[in-house]
Amino acid sequence: MTELELLGPRASGDVLGSAVLKAVAEDFQVDEVLDIPLSGQGEHLWLWVEKRDLNTEEAARRLARAAGVPVRAISYAGLKDRQALTRQWFSLHLPGKADPDLSRAEDDTLRVLKQVRHQRKLQRGAHSANGFTLRLTALQADHQALDARLEQLKQQGVPNYFGSQRFGHAGGNVHDAQDWAARQALPEQRNLRSRLLSAGRSYLFNQVLAARVADGSWQRAQVGDLLAFTDKRSFFVAGEAECNDPRLAVLDLHPTGPLWGAGAAPSQSATLDLESTVGGRHPALCDWLARAGMDHERRILRLPIGRLTWHYPEPDILQLEFVLPAGCFATVVVRELVDLVPAGQTDSPCVF
């Protein structure tokens, strides 16, 4: 599958040039934002961990081995990119145990920066946002045009696509999900099952969002939409009055798209018609997600970019800093600016 098939059209116009992202880990930095006051006491040890070129699951396994506990005793809020420099929280369940020596887990790819006790374990999805520092190198684009585009993105946000990372190389996770859906079966391995269910849901959401980007309705509410605030999971139906809510204009309130699962879609009117049309193209996948026990949820269509700033450390480097809600992809911001190409191959596009 191509990037266009997995995501959809760009909303801001043609790309303005090309650049390299992730030439080194420091070019893609992520800091988890967790607004939970830690008490300093309790049977859970919370760890603020810096990882370099290391995925979250492997970091959890290493921490478990060093602490002498099973992996199930390790919790984290979310998965972070492997090819990056990331800082995130983990928690270890240590009832009746002293703080372990975690130095055996540490090397150039993992460092424990802080550890604090707390009464409760870290829950999945507990973080409110992620802060990003991205360096686009080997930049081939006009600075003035980039500045204008970035000002545009600051004002209108970007389509909240699931990034290509969610789908595996060339959409392999989507192909696998479709194969399992055709058999109405599920993989036994928990991690594989979770990955494929997530890929299937994300693909269907992107299909709906792509259609709304194409017709220009991704930024505005229409009667029958389900609206949600940036940082809330709950939603409500839009009537005429809700479509004129001033919070839509300031990127606080947004139309949403479906994360497929059991039950009838609660959207109405033209929104329901569009979502039903997309689902009708993939009936086996929709039924598979429902049978797997997934609940119907919603995701905002528009991604506001918090605290966006940028500068050019060198003429061929653009450094971006911004904050995104948890579960959103920094690469969909970059996608509205430039094509990404592999290091040393600045004349051939590469999709991230």
Secondary structure in CASP SS format (residue, H / E / C, confidence):
PFRMAT SS
TARGET T0000
AUTHOR 0000-0000-0000
METHOD secondary structure of the structure
MODEL  1
M C 1.00
T C 1.00
E H 1.00
L H 1.00
E H 1.00
L H 1.00
L C 1.00
G C 1.00
P C 1.00
R C 1.00
A C 1.00
S C 1.00
G C 1.00
D C 1.00
V C 1.00
L C 1.00
G E 1.00
S E 1.00
A E 1.00
V E 1.00
L C 1.00
K C 1.00
A C 1.00
V C 1.00
A H 1.00
E H 1.00
D H 1.00
F E 1.00
Q E 1.00
V E 1.00
D E 1.00
E E 1.00
V E 1.00
L C 1.00
D C 1.00
I C 1.00
P C 1.00
L C 1.00
S C 1.00
G C 1.00
Q C 1.00
G C 1.00
E C 1.00
H E 1.00
L E 1.00
W E 1.00
L E 1.00
W E 1.00
V E 1.00
E E 1.00
K E 1.00
R E 1.00
D C 1.00
L C 1.00
N C 1.00
T H 1.00
E H 1.00
E H 1.00
A H 1.00
A H 1.00
R H 1.00
R H 1.00
L H 1.00
A H 1.00
R H 1.00
A H 1.00
A H 1.00
G C 1.00
V C 1.00
P C 1.00
V H 1.00
R H 1.00
A H 1.00
I E 1.00
S E 1.00
Y E 1.00
A C 1.00
G C 1.00
L C 1.00
K C 1.00
D C 1.00
R C 1.00
Q C 1.00
A C 1.00
L E 1.00
T E 1.00
R E 1.00
Q E 1.00
W E 1.00
F E 1.00
S E 1.00
L E 1.00
H E 1.00
L C 1.00
P C 1.00
G C 1.00
K C 1.00
A C 1.00
D C 1.00
P C 1.00
D C 1.00
L C 1.00
S H 1.00
R H 1.00
A H 1.00
E C 1.00
D E 1.00
D C 1.00
T C 1.00
L E 1.00
R E 1.00
V E 1.00
L E 1.00
K E 1.00
Q E 1.00
V E 1.00
R E 1.00
H E 1.00
Q C 1.00
R C 1.00
K C 1.00
L C 1.00
Q C 1.00
R C 1.00
G C 1.00
A C 1.00
H C 1.00
S C 1.00
A E 1.00
N E 1.00
G E 1.00
F E 1.00
T E 1.00
L E 1.00
R E 1.00
L E 1.00
T E 1.00
A E 1.00
L E 1.00
Q E 1.00
A E 1.00
D C 1.00
H H 1.00
Q H 1.00
A H 1.00
L H 1.00
D H 1.00
A H 1.00
R H 1.00
L H 1.00
E H 1.00
Q H 1.00
L H 1.00
K H 1.00
Q H 1.00
Q H 1.00
G C 1.00
V E 1.00
P E 1.00
N C 1.00
Y C 1.00
F C 1.00
G C 1.00
S H 1.00
Q H 1.00
R H 1.00
F H 1.00
G C 1.00
H H 1.00
A H 1.00
G H 1.00
G H 1.00
N H 1.00
V H 1.00
H H 1.00
D H 1.00
A H 1.00
Q H 1.00
D H 1.00
W H 1.00
A H 1.00
A H 1.00
R H 1.00
Q C 1.00
A C 1.00
L C 1.00
P C 1.00
E C 1.00
Q C 1.00
R H 1.00
N H 1.00
L H 1.00
R H 1.00
S H 1.00
R H 1.00
L H 1.00
L H 1.00
S H 1.00
A H 1.00
G H 1.00
R H 1.00
S H 1.00
Y H 1.00
L H 1.00
F H 1.00
N H 1.00
Q H 1.00
V H 1.00
L H 1.00
A H 1.00
A H 1.00
R H 1.00
V H 1.00
A H 1.00
D H 1.00
G C 1.00
S C 1.00
W C 1.00
Q C 1.00
R C 1.00
A C 1.00
Q C 1.00
V C 1.00
G C 1.00
D C 1.00
L E 1.00
L E 1.00
A E 1.00
F E 1.00
T C 1.00
D C 1.00
K C 1.00
R C 1.00
S C 1.00
F C 1.00
F E 1.00
V E 1.00
A C 1.00
G C 1.00
E C 1.00
A C 1.00
E H 1.00
C H 1.00
N H 1.00
D C 1.00
P H 1.00
R H 1.00
L H 1.00
A C 1.00
V C 1.00
L C 1.00
D C 1.00
L E 1.00
H E 1.00
P E 1.00
T E 1.00
G E 1.00
P E 1.00
L E 1.00
W C 1.00
G C 1.00
A E 1.00
G C 1.00
A C 1.00
A C 1.00
P C 1.00
S C 1.00
Q C 1.00
S H 1.00
A H 1.00
T H 1.00
L H 1.00
D H 1.00
L H 1.00
E H 1.00
S H 1.00
T H 1.00
V H 1.00
G H 1.00
G H 1.00
R H 1.00
H C 1.00
P H 1.00
A H 1.00
L H 1.00
C H 1.00
D H 1.00
W H 1.00
L H 1.00
A H 1.00
R H 1.00
A C 1.00
G C 1.00
M C 1.00
D E 1.00
H C 1.00
E E 1.00
R E 1.00
R E 1.00
I E 1.00
L C 1.00
R E 1.00
L E 1.00
P C 1.00
I C 1.00
G E 1.00
R E 1.00
L E 1.00
T E 1.00
W E 1.00
H E 1.00
Y E 1.00
P E 1.00
E E 1.00
P C 1.00
D C 1.00
I E 1.00
L E 1.00
Q E 1.00
L E 1.00
E E 1.00
F E 1.00
V E 1.00
L E 1.00
P E 1.00
A C 1.00
G C 1.00
C C 1.00
F C 1.00
A C 1.00
T H 1.00
V H 1.00
V H 1.00
V H 1.00
R C 1.00
E C 1.00
L C 1.00
V C 1.00
D E 1.00
L E 1.00
V C 1.00
P C 1.00
A C 1.00
G C 1.00
Q C 1.00
T C 1.00
D C 1.00
S C 1.00
P C 1.00
C E 1.00
V C 1.00
F C 1.00
END
